[in-house]
Amino acid sequence: NSPQSINEYIQFIKDDDFDSNNIQYDNTTAMVELNDTLYYTGKNGKDLCAFCPSKDTSGVVIVKDAHPKEIETDGTSLYYRSQKDGNMYKVDPSTGNTEKISYLPGVSLDIHDHYLYFGSEGGIYRIDLNGDLQNTEPELLLDTSADASLFCVDLDVSEDGTVFFCSGAGKGIHQIYDFEGTPLNKGLFSDEAYSIQYES
């Protein structure tokens, strides 16, 4: 019997011996639901796939060789980071057409309002999803170039737009705050932290 719901399909994926490094189920982020369709990294770790219970009996490849490590959505489009080249891409889920985002590679993607937040070399950035994604200069929210160990392992943006991020072993969890017009880093937790999720 083919899965009849997204939850059933996720269980089917688990039971089918997917490599957890590829599908990243449970506590990671390489799957997202949009308009009753599950988008996820395929079993081969390379393809961006989709499963819609109302029309599919199994997953369908929408972008070959995408190597998606993280997948996010703004409610209309998909956004992913490629594990192959480190770059970020926008995908039209109805056609599979992709568009590269920015000249900067990105990690730890999160979407708030109409901005895509991400970590990259030298700091934490955001880019306006309503603008020219390939040519707009990303906005630097926090400059971390003075501390090479303060890199972004994961980030989350709260409802009011506050950015929280974690930096792995010995660096813990941090918050970006504004002091007299200057963005600064505030340490909140000093132990190891590799994943963060803000709950309102």
C-alpha positions as CSV (number, residue, x, y, z in Angstrom):
1,N,0.0,0.0,0.0
2,S,1.3,3.5,-0.8
3,P,1.4,6.1,2.0
4,Q,-1.8,8.1,2.3
5,S,-0.4,11.0,4.3
6,I,2.8,13.0,4.8
7,N,3.3,11.5,8.2
8,E,2.9,8.0,6.8
9,Y,5.4,8.8,4.1
10,I,7.9,10.1,6.6
11,Q,7.5,6.8,8.5
12,F,7.9,4.9,5.2
13,I,11.2,6.8,4.6
14,K,12.5,5.8,8.0
15,D,11.5,2.2,7.5
16,D,13.1,2.1,4.0
17,D,16.6,2.5,5.5
18,F,17.3,6.0,4.3
19,D,20.8,7.2,5.2
20,S,20.1,9.6,8.1
21,N,22.9,11.9,6.8
22,N,20.8,12.3,3.6
23,I,17.2,12.4,4.6
24,Q,17.9,14.1,8.0
25,Y,14.7,13.2,9.7
26,D,13.9,13.6,13.4
27,N,15.8,16.6,14.7
28,T,17.3,18.2,11.6
29,T,15.9,20.3,8.8
30,A,16.3,18.9,5.3
31,M,12.6,18.4,4.8
32,V,9.7,20.9,4.7
33,E,6.0,20.9,4.1
34,L,4.4,23.3,1.6
35,N,0.8,23.2,0.3
36,D,0.2,19.6,1.5
37,T,3.4,18.4,-0.2
38,L,6.6,17.2,1.6
39,Y,9.9,18.3,0.0
40,Y,13.0,16.5,1.1
41,T,16.5,15.2,0.2
42,G,16.2,12.0,-1.7
43,K,17.7,8.6,-0.7
44,N,20.8,9.2,-2.9
45,G,21.6,12.4,-1.0
46,K,21.6,14.3,-4.3
47,D,18.0,15.0,-5.5
48,L,15.4,17.4,-4.1
49,C,12.2,15.4,-4.1
50,A,8.5,15.9,-3.4
51,F,5.7,13.8,-2.2
52,C,2.0,14.8,-2.3
53,P,-0.4,12.2,-0.8
54,S,-3.3,13.2,-3.0
55,K,-1.5,12.5,-6.3
56,D,1.8,10.6,-5.7
57,T,2.4,7.0,-4.7
58,S,6.1,7.7,-4.1
59,G,8.5,10.5,-4.1
60,V,9.1,12.6,-7.3
61,V,12.4,14.2,-8.2
62,I,11.9,18.0,-8.8
63,V,15.6,19.1,-8.9
64,K,18.3,16.6,-9.8
65,D,21.8,16.9,-8.2
66,A,20.7,19.7,-5.9
67,H,22.4,18.1,-2.9
68,P,20.1,20.0,-0.5
69,K,21.5,20.1,3.1
70,E,18.8,22.5,4.5
71,I,15.4,23.4,3.0
72,E,13.2,26.3,4.0
73,T,10.0,27.9,2.6
74,D,8.4,31.3,2.6
75,G,5.0,29.8,1.8
76,T,5.4,30.1,-1.9
77,S,9.0,29.1,-2.9
78,L,11.6,26.7,-1.6
79,Y,15.1,27.7,-0.5
80,Y,18.0,25.3,0.0
81,R,21.7,25.2,0.7
82,S,23.6,22.9,-1.6
83,Q,26.0,20.6,0.2
84,K,27.9,20.3,-3.1
85,D,28.9,23.9,-3.6
86,G,27.7,25.6,-0.4
87,N,25.6,28.1,-2.3
88,M,21.9,28.9,-1.7
89,Y,19.2,28.5,-4.2
90,K,15.5,29.5,-4.7
91,V,13.2,26.8,-6.3
92,D,9.8,27.2,-7.9
93,P,8.2,24.0,-6.6
94,S,5.7,23.8,-9.5
95,T,8.5,23.8,-12.2
96,G,11.7,22.9,-10.4
97,N,13.4,26.0,-11.8
98,T,16.2,27.2,-9.6
99,E,17.8,30.6,-9.1
100,K,21.1,31.1,-7.2
101,I,20.9,33.5,-4.3
102,S,23.8,35.9,-3.7
103,Y,27.5,35.5,-4.4
104,L,28.0,34.4,-0.7
105,P,27.7,30.8,0.3
106,G,25.4,30.3,3.3
107,V,24.6,28.0,6.2
108,S,21.9,27.8,8.9
109,L,19.1,29.3,6.8
110,D,16.0,30.8,8.3
111,I,13.2,32.9,6.9
112,H,11.5,35.8,8.8
113,D,9.1,38.2,7.1
114,H,10.5,38.6,3.6
115,Y,14.2,38.1,4.6
116,L,16.4,35.0,4.3
117,Y,18.9,34.9,7.2
118,F,22.1,32.9,7.0
119,G,25.6,32.5,8.3
120,S,28.6,33.0,6.0
121,E,32.3,34.0,6.1
122,G,32.8,36.9,8.5
123,G,29.3,37.1,10.0
124,I,25.6,36.7,9.9
125,Y,23.7,38.2,7.0
126,R,20.2,38.6,5.6
127,I,18.9,39.2,2.1
128,D,15.6,40.6,0.9
129,L,13.6,37.9,-0.9
130,N,11.6,40.5,-2.7
131,G,14.7,42.0,-4.3
132,D,17.3,40.9,-6.9
133,L,18.5,37.7,-5.3
134,Q,21.6,37.4,-7.4
135,N,22.9,41.0,-7.4
136,T,21.6,42.5,-4.2
137,E,24.4,43.0,-1.6
138,P,23.5,40.9,1.5
139,E,23.0,43.0,4.7
140,L,25.7,42.2,7.3
141,L,23.9,41.9,10.7
142,L,26.8,40.9,12.8
143,D,30.5,41.1,11.9
144,T,32.4,38.1,13.4
145,S,35.6,38.5,11.5
146,A,37.5,39.5,14.6
147,D,36.7,36.2,16.3
148,A,37.3,33.3,13.9
149,S,35.9,30.8,16.4
150,L,32.5,32.7,16.6
151,F,31.0,31.0,13.6
152,C,27.3,30.2,13.0
153,V,26.4,26.5,13.4
154,D,22.6,27.2,13.6
155,L,20.4,30.2,13.9
156,D,16.8,31.1,14.5
157,V,14.9,34.3,14.2
158,S,12.2,35.2,16.8
159,E,8.8,36.7,16.0
160,D,10.1,40.2,16.7
161,G,13.1,39.7,14.4
162,T,15.8,39.0,17.1
163,V,18.5,36.7,15.8
164,F,19.7,33.9,18.0
165,F,22.6,31.7,16.9
166,C,24.9,29.0,18.3
167,S,28.6,28.3,17.6
168,G,29.2,24.8,18.7
169,A,31.8,23.7,21.3
170,G,32.8,26.3,23.9
171,K,30.9,29.1,22.2
172,G,27.3,28.3,23.2
173,I,24.3,30.4,22.3
174,H,24.2,34.1,21.4
175,Q,21.8,36.9,20.6
176,I,22.4,39.8,18.2
177,Y,21.3,43.1,19.8
178,D,21.6,46.8,19.0
179,F,23.6,49.1,21.1
180,E,23.4,52.7,20.1
181,G,23.1,51.8,16.5
182,T,25.8,49.1,16.5
183,P,24.9,45.4,16.3
184,L,26.7,43.4,19.0
185,N,26.8,39.9,20.2
186,K,25.4,38.9,23.6
187,G,26.4,35.5,25.0
188,L,23.4,33.6,26.6
189,F,24.8,30.1,27.2
190,S,28.4,29.2,27.3
191,D,28.4,25.4,26.9
192,E,28.2,23.4,23.7
193,A,25.3,24.1,21.4
194,Y,24.8,22.9,17.8
195,S,21.1,23.5,17.3
196,I,18.7,26.2,18.3
197,Q,14.9,26.7,18.0
198,Y,13.0,29.8,19.3
199,E,9.6,29.2,20.8
200,S,7.3,32.2,21.4
